[in-house]
Amino acid sequence: MAVTGPCYCTREDVKTALDIKESARVNAQVDRALAGARDSVETFTHRSFYPLTATRVFDWPNYQRAVPWRLWLNQYEAISVSALSSGGKVITAGQFFLEPANEGPPFTRIDLDRSTSAAWTSGATPQHSISVTGVFGYRADTAPAGALAAAMTDTTGTAVTVTSGAGTGAGSSVLVDSERMLVTERAMTDTTVAFTALSASAADNVITVPDGTKFAAGELLAADSERMLLTDVTGNQLTVKRAWDGTVLTVHTSGTLFAARALTVVRGALGTTAATHATAAPVALHVNPGLVWELSVAEAINFFLQETSGYARTVGSGDNIRQVSGAGLADLRARCLSAFGRKNRQRTI
């Protein structure tokens, strides 16, 4: 099983937390845990946290028992609106407000500007008379994630090479120009950067390179068969944690560094359209709220360990032995619910 759909943490986040090594079997297990964690977070908070470009339709709002200038978006929280129409008539950007204006996104309603002539109208029927096109979800916060190392000259290729692998992993959502892509795999690629010799000692953890600006803290590096976690960049010196990802300390005399910058992606994801992109086009990583990320990692770890133990993990001993139910997550769940939870409202018939 590969990562499917956007996740709120990455495969690498979970493996780092558990300090487990790379293998196809473990990756499949972690991917199942990522999907379970995402479903748990969304069910728990009653909302999704990734941006989705889409068109939503609504009935004439008087059936919502609202004031006549207000349309409640209900579960379809908006980040931005690019097109709005009612009864087949276009309502321009200057004729409506996204609310709450001082707090959003997410925006929970659309109010018509009462100083204009705009009105919610219906056509032959009030059903589906209002159409809203835009980006829906909680937020669309991003962080820089390097740039494309090579141009993407078609709209079907799924191999992407970036200039920095820090923070990006299986389960990530990245934005290049206006196209969103979902990362399903991450692999090593040759940086062509030569490095200084290293002994087979964990204390020998500083690599000197010709240009330190080509690397970023948090990247996964490899020299020969040994993987290393890049923890700091000072000038042209890279501080690493040796024998990472279950690999073994090895003597390295010469060669070039590899880095986890080769991505396999799903193109045109989350309602966007696949397009071509030039070399050095900036790559932006979608960033989830901190508590959502923390809870996702914790839920995924719990799923992974439960599956590994056949759902028979226990704590305590003797008369106090009991099954682990994930109760240690209670405080984190409560804080995430308090910060981001929505009420699961249902309308009366």
Backbone torsions as a table, in degrees:
resi	resn	phi	psi	omega
1	MET	NA	126.6	175.3
2	ALA	-98.4	165.1	178.1
3	VAL	-61.8	128.4	177.2
4	THR	-123.4	131.5	179.4
5	GLY	76.7	165.6	179.1
6	PRO	-70.3	142.4	177.2
7	CYS	-120.1	165.2	-176.3
8	TYR	-98.7	-1.4	167.9
9	CYS	-149.0	173.9	-176.4
10	THR	-109.2	164.3	174.9
11	ARG	-55.9	-40.7	-177.9
12	GLU	-67.2	-33.7	176.5
13	ASP	-59.1	-45.9	-176.9
14	VAL	-69.8	-43.6	-179.0
15	LYS	-66.2	-35.9	177.1
16	THR	-65.9	-43.0	-179.6
17	ALA	-62.8	-36.3	-179.1
18	LEU	-92.1	-9.9	-178.0
19	ASP	54.5	52.3	178.2
20	ILE	-110.4	150.3	-171.7
21	LYS	-89.3	165.4	-178.5
22	GLU	-68.4	130.0	169.3
23	SER	-165.2	152.3	-178.6
24	ALA	-62.4	-38.5	-178.5
25	ARG	-66.2	-45.5	179.8
26	VAL	-65.7	-40.5	179.0
27	ASN	-58.3	-41.9	179.1
28	ALA	-64.1	-39.9	177.5
29	GLN	-62.6	-46.5	-179.0
30	VAL	-64.2	-38.5	180.0
31	ASP	-63.0	-39.1	175.5
32	ARG	-63.1	-39.0	179.2
33	ALA	-66.6	-36.6	178.1
34	LEU	-62.5	-44.0	179.5
35	ALA	-64.6	-41.2	177.9
36	GLY	-64.2	-39.7	178.9
37	ALA	-64.9	-43.6	178.3
38	ARG	-59.8	-46.8	-179.6
39	ASP	-63.2	-38.1	179.5
40	SER	-65.0	-45.2	-179.4
41	VAL	-63.2	-43.3	-178.2
42	GLU	-68.9	-38.7	177.7
43	THR	-67.7	-38.1	-176.8
44	PHE	-69.7	-41.7	-175.6
45	THR	-96.8	-11.3	-177.7
46	HIS	60.8	39.1	175.3
47	ARG	-161.5	160.1	173.2
48	SER	-108.0	152.4	-171.5
49	PHE	-113.9	7.3	178.1
50	TYR	-105.8	151.7	179.4
51	PRO	-79.8	136.2	179.9
52	LEU	-131.4	119.4	176.3
53	THR	-82.2	122.7	-174.2
54	ALA	-161.5	172.3	171.9
55	THR	-116.5	128.0	178.5
56	ARG	-115.8	143.9	178.5
57	VAL	-115.4	148.2	-178.2
58	PHE	-137.0	152.9	173.5
59	ASP	-75.8	161.7	176.4
60	TRP	-50.0	127.0	-165.4
61	PRO	-68.1	-12.9	177.9
62	ASN	-60.0	-23.7	178.1
63	TYR	-74.5	-9.3	174.4
64	GLN	-87.6	0.5	-176.7
65	ARG	57.8	37.7	-179.8
66	ALA	-102.6	169.1	171.2
67	VAL	-62.4	152.8	-168.5
68	PRO	-67.2	-15.4	-179.2
69	TRP	-99.1	6.0	-171.3
70	ARG	-117.5	134.4	173.3
71	LEU	-119.2	117.6	175.6
72	TRP	-83.0	133.3	-178.2
73	LEU	-88.0	-8.9	178.6
74	ASN	54.9	-126.5	-176.3
75	GLN	-75.5	-8.6	-177.6
76	TYR	-93.5	66.3	178.3
77	GLU	-60.2	141.4	-176.5
78	ALA	-109.6	144.8	172.3
79	ILE	-97.0	-39.8	176.4
80	SER	-156.2	157.8	177.8
81	VAL	-125.8	126.3	-178.9
82	SER	-103.8	-22.2	179.3
83	ALA	-152.0	139.7	-178.4
84	LEU	-142.9	132.9	176.9
85	SER	-143.8	155.3	179.1
86	SER	-142.5	126.3	-177.9
87	GLY	59.3	28.6	-179.5
88	GLY	83.6	-1.1	-179.8
89	LYS	-103.2	133.0	-178.8
90	VAL	-73.0	134.2	172.3
91	ILE	-107.6	116.5	-173.0
92	THR	-77.1	166.5	-176.2
93	ALA	-59.3	-31.0	-179.2
94	GLY	-80.7	2.1	-176.8
95	GLN	-110.0	5.8	179.3
96	PHE	-147.8	160.4	176.9
97	PHE	-121.4	141.6	169.8
98	LEU	-92.2	127.8	-174.3
99	GLU	-125.4	152.5	-0.7
100	PRO	-75.3	122.1	-173.2
101	ALA	-62.0	-32.7	-175.6
102	ASN	-86.5	-7.4	-176.4
103	GLU	-121.9	-30.5	-175.0
104	GLY	-76.2	168.9	0.9
105	PRO	-76.1	159.4	7.4
106	PRO	-79.6	150.2	176.5
107	PHE	-100.0	132.9	-174.3
108	THR	-102.7	-9.6	-179.5
109	ARG	-154.4	162.7	174.3
110	ILE	-120.0	122.8	176.8
111	ASP	-108.3	130.9	174.2
112	LEU	-72.6	143.7	175.7
113	ASP	-71.7	114.3	-173.8
114	ARG	-71.6	-8.7	176.9
115	SER	-85.4	-3.7	179.2
116	THR	-108.0	178.4	179.8
117	SER	-92.0	4.2	-177.6
118	ALA	-63.6	143.9	179.9
119	ALA	-150.6	149.5	172.4
120	TRP	-77.5	115.2	-178.9
121	THR	-123.6	165.2	177.7
122	SER	-121.8	162.5	176.3
123	GLY	-93.5	-130.1	178.8
124	ALA	-65.1	-23.7	179.7
125	THR	-144.2	149.7	176.4
126	PRO	-73.3	-10.4	-178.0
127	GLN	-70.8	130.9	177.0
128	HIS	54.3	32.5	-176.2
129	SER	-79.4	-17.7	-178.2
130	ILE	-111.0	132.1	179.4
131	SER	-121.9	128.5	-179.8
132	VAL	-123.5	119.1	176.3
133	THR	-111.2	132.0	-179.5
134	GLY	175.6	-159.5	177.9
135	VAL	-106.7	122.1	-176.8
136	PHE	-109.6	152.4	-179.3
137	GLY	135.4	-167.0	-175.6
138	TYR	-82.7	-58.9	176.9
139	ARG	-151.7	167.2	177.0
140	ALA	-124.7	46.5	179.9
141	ASP	-70.7	140.1	-179.7
142	THR	-133.5	162.8	174.2
143	ALA	-133.1	146.3	178.9
144	PRO	-59.7	136.8	179.6
145	ALA	-133.9	45.7	178.4
146	GLY	78.9	-148.8	-177.3
147	ALA	-149.4	170.4	176.1
148	LEU	-70.4	130.1	178.1
149	ALA	-82.2	-15.8	177.8
150	ALA	-148.5	151.6	-178.8
151	ALA	-66.9	149.8	173.2
152	MET	-105.6	102.9	-169.5
153	THR	-94.0	-1.0	177.0
154	ASP	-136.7	177.2	-177.4
155	THR	-109.8	9.4	-178.5
156	THR	-118.2	-22.3	-178.6
157	GLY	-63.0	139.9	-176.9
158	THR	-109.5	1.5	179.2
159	ALA	-96.1	125.3	-178.8
160	VAL	-130.6	131.7	174.4
161	THR	-113.2	128.0	-177.9
162	VAL	-114.3	165.4	-177.5
163	THR	-86.5	-9.6	177.8
164	SER	-149.1	132.8	179.0
165	GLY	-102.4	6.1	-176.6
166	ALA	-66.5	126.5	175.3
167	GLY	83.7	-14.4	-177.3
168	THR	-100.6	134.2	179.3
169	GLY	-160.1	-177.1	179.9
170	ALA	-62.0	120.6	-175.8
171	GLY	112.1	-11.6	-179.7
172	SER	-76.5	157.6	169.5
173	SER	-117.5	126.7	179.9
174	VAL	-121.5	152.3	-179.5
175	LEU	-119.2	124.4	174.7
176	VAL	-123.3	118.5	-171.1
177	ASP	54.6	-119.6	179.7
178	SER	-105.7	6.1	-177.7
179	GLU	-99.8	128.9	172.8
180	ARG	-94.6	142.1	179.3
181	MET	-131.9	142.6	176.2
182	LEU	-101.3	126.5	-179.6
183	VAL	-83.4	123.5	179.7
184	THR	-108.3	-23.3	178.2
185	GLU	-147.5	157.1	175.8
186	ARG	-138.4	132.3	-176.7
187	ALA	-136.1	170.9	-178.2
188	MET	-82.2	147.3	173.0
189	THR	-140.8	150.3	-176.7
190	ASP	-72.7	123.6	177.2
191	THR	-81.4	-12.9	-175.4
192	THR	64.3	11.4	179.7
193	VAL	-92.7	121.2	178.9
194	ALA	-73.3	152.8	-179.5
195	PHE	-132.0	163.1	179.2
196	THR	-77.5	158.8	-179.4
197	ALA	-63.5	147.3	178.8
198	LEU	-129.9	141.2	175.5
199	SER	-88.2	172.2	179.3
200	ALA	-86.7	57.9	-179.2
201	SER	-135.2	133.4	178.9
202	ALA	-63.4	-25.6	179.8
203	ALA	-74.2	-19.8	177.6
204	ASP	-86.2	80.4	-168.1
205	ASN	-120.4	19.6	177.8
206	VAL	-118.6	123.4	179.8
207	ILE	-109.7	128.2	177.1
208	THR	-97.5	128.9	-179.2
209	VAL	-125.6	162.5	-179.7
210	PRO	-66.1	-31.1	-176.1
211	ASP	-145.4	103.2	-178.1
212	GLY	-70.2	-18.2	-179.4
213	THR	-68.9	-11.3	179.1
214	LYS	-82.8	1.9	-177.5
215	PHE	-130.1	160.4	179.5
216	ALA	-138.7	141.9	178.4
217	ALA	-57.6	138.7	-178.9
218	GLY	101.8	-9.9	-180.0
219	GLU	-76.0	151.4	174.2
220	LEU	-96.5	121.1	-178.4
221	LEU	-112.0	163.7	175.8
222	ALA	-145.2	136.7	171.2
223	ALA	-125.0	120.3	-171.1
224	ASP	54.7	-123.3	-178.8
225	SER	-100.1	0.9	-178.4
226	GLU	-94.2	130.5	176.7
227	ARG	-97.5	149.7	-178.1
228	MET	-140.9	144.7	176.4
229	LEU	-97.6	123.2	-179.8
230	LEU	-80.2	113.4	-175.5
231	THR	-100.8	-21.0	-179.0
232	ASP	-161.4	147.7	175.9
233	VAL	-123.8	119.2	177.7
234	THR	-124.9	104.5	-176.2
235	GLY	61.5	-120.7	178.5
236	ASN	-104.0	19.3	178.9
237	GLN	-111.6	128.0	179.7
238	LEU	-106.5	120.8	175.3
239	THR	-92.5	126.4	-174.3
240	VAL	-127.8	159.5	169.8
241	LYS	-101.5	117.0	-172.9
242	ARG	-75.2	162.6	174.8
243	ALA	52.8	47.7	-177.7
244	TRP	-86.0	158.7	173.7
245	ASP	62.0	35.7	175.7
246	GLY	77.3	9.3	179.1
247	THR	-86.7	176.3	-172.7
248	VAL	-114.7	141.2	174.9
249	LEU	-55.8	132.2	-176.1
250	THR	-138.8	150.9	173.3
251	VAL	-78.1	132.5	178.2
252	HIS	-124.2	124.6	-177.2
253	THR	-101.9	-37.2	-179.1
254	SER	-163.4	168.7	178.9
255	GLY	135.2	-166.2	178.4
256	THR	-121.9	155.7	179.3
257	LEU	-82.4	140.6	170.4
258	PHE	-103.0	154.1	178.7
259	ALA	-140.6	150.1	-179.2
260	ALA	-78.8	79.7	-176.6
261	ARG	-125.7	1.2	178.4
262	ALA	-94.2	112.4	-174.8
263	LEU	-108.1	142.6	167.6
264	THR	-104.7	128.2	-171.4
265	VAL	-131.0	160.5	167.5
266	VAL	-96.7	122.9	-175.0
267	ARG	-82.3	155.2	174.9
268	GLY	54.0	45.3	-174.3
269	ALA	-86.0	162.2	173.8
270	LEU	55.2	41.7	174.0
271	GLY	85.2	2.0	179.3
272	THR	-92.3	174.2	-177.7
273	THR	-112.7	132.9	177.6
274	ALA	-63.4	139.0	-177.4
275	ALA	-144.7	172.9	174.0
276	THR	-88.1	153.6	-176.6
277	HIS	-141.8	141.9	-176.8
278	ALA	-82.3	157.9	172.5
279	THR	-56.3	140.3	179.1
280	ALA	75.1	9.6	173.6
281	ALA	-62.4	132.1	-177.7
282	PRO	-62.1	142.7	175.8
283	VAL	-111.2	128.0	179.5
284	ALA	-115.1	133.0	-179.3
285	LEU	-96.3	127.6	175.8
286	HIS	-67.0	131.1	-176.5
287	VAL	-112.3	123.7	177.6
288	ASN	-87.1	156.0	176.2
289	PRO	-56.0	146.4	-174.4
290	GLY	-55.3	-46.2	-179.3
291	LEU	-65.9	-35.3	178.2
292	VAL	-65.8	-42.9	177.1
293	TRP	-62.0	-47.1	-179.2
294	GLU	-59.8	-46.3	-179.1
295	LEU	-65.7	-37.3	179.2
296	SER	-63.2	-44.2	177.5
297	VAL	-61.5	-46.4	-178.1
298	ALA	-63.3	-43.6	179.1
299	GLU	-64.5	-41.9	-179.9
300	ALA	-64.0	-41.6	177.6
301	ILE	-60.7	-44.1	-180.0
302	ASN	-62.3	-44.1	177.8
303	PHE	-60.8	-45.3	-177.4
304	PHE	-61.4	-48.9	-177.3
305	LEU	-68.7	-34.0	177.0
306	GLN	-65.8	-43.1	179.6
307	GLU	-65.3	-42.3	-179.9
308	THR	-59.5	-34.1	-177.7
309	SER	-93.5	7.5	-177.4
310	GLY	69.2	30.3	-178.4
311	TYR	54.9	38.9	-179.7
312	ALA	-131.1	25.5	177.9
313	ARG	-65.2	139.8	179.0
314	THR	-130.7	158.1	173.5
315	VAL	-129.5	160.1	-178.9
316	GLY	80.7	-176.7	180.0
317	SER	-151.1	162.7	178.3
318	GLY	60.1	-132.4	-178.8
319	ASP	-69.6	-14.9	-177.2
320	ASN	-97.0	4.5	-178.6
321	ILE	-69.4	139.7	-179.3
322	ARG	-155.3	160.1	179.4
323	GLN	-73.9	144.7	175.7
324	VAL	-78.0	127.7	-177.9
325	SER	-116.3	7.3	-176.2
326	GLY	82.9	17.6	-177.9
327	ALA	-62.2	-24.4	178.4
328	GLY	-65.7	-12.2	178.8
329	LEU	-87.5	-4.2	-170.9
330	ALA	-57.5	-44.3	-177.8
331	ASP	-66.4	-42.4	179.7
332	LEU	-65.7	-40.8	177.0
333	ARG	-62.4	-42.4	-178.9
334	ALA	-64.3	-41.3	179.7
335	ARG	-68.5	-38.2	178.8
336	CYS	-67.9	-40.2	178.0
337	LEU	-64.3	-41.1	179.6
338	SER	-64.4	-38.6	-176.5
339	ALA	-81.7	-35.7	-169.7
340	PHE	-129.2	-2.7	-175.0
341	GLY	-71.4	142.7	172.5
342	ARG	-110.1	149.2	174.4
343	LYS	-73.2	139.8	180.0
344	ASN	-85.9	85.4	-176.2
345	ARG	-86.5	141.6	172.9
346	GLN	-127.7	138.5	-177.8
347	ARG	-84.0	149.4	177.3
348	THR	-75.6	155.1	180.0
349	ILE	-93.0	NA	NA
